[in-house]
Amino acid sequence: MNKILVIHGPNLNLLGQREKDIYGSATLAEINAKLEDVAKKSGVTLTFFQSNHEGEIVDTIGKSSKEGIGGILINPAAYTHTSIAIRDAISAVKLPTVEVHLSNIHSREDFRHKSLIAPVSSGQISGFGVDSYLLGLQALVNLLKH
């Protein structure tokens, strides 16, 4: 399966204008373009989805395997720490999933240290800015090849 679903969680549509000292200056469109470059070189296709609404993210994950998605790259953003529903959706579809974060969630406020998504993910990459996404995509591509 060479289709990967890229999910961007709440407020990531504001990248490039919000808290640049934490999230950097890249916009979501710029991140998606960089991901597309890696995808082309890796022989995979990407489907992008961004939502500020938990239920929409859950619905998108839930129908992913029926749409031929082979793996999920997700930045659940604030839902990382609060969404049992997203966690359960990822667990239910049983697709390889890589969780990514622009900032190092483990060096920030205490409430950001626990991810509800990590235990049902293949792995987590955080703290490398845009490179977290690129490294996460490469890791997912490698998982799908094996």
Secondary structure, DSSP 4 states (H G I P E B T S, - for coil): --EEEEEE-TTGGGTTTS-HHHH-S--HHHHHHHHHHHHHHHT-EEEEEE-S-HHHHHHHHHTTGGGT--EEEEE-GGGGGT-HHHHHHHHHHT--EEEEESS-GGGS-GGGS--SSGGGSSEEEESSTHHHHHHHHHHHHHHHH-
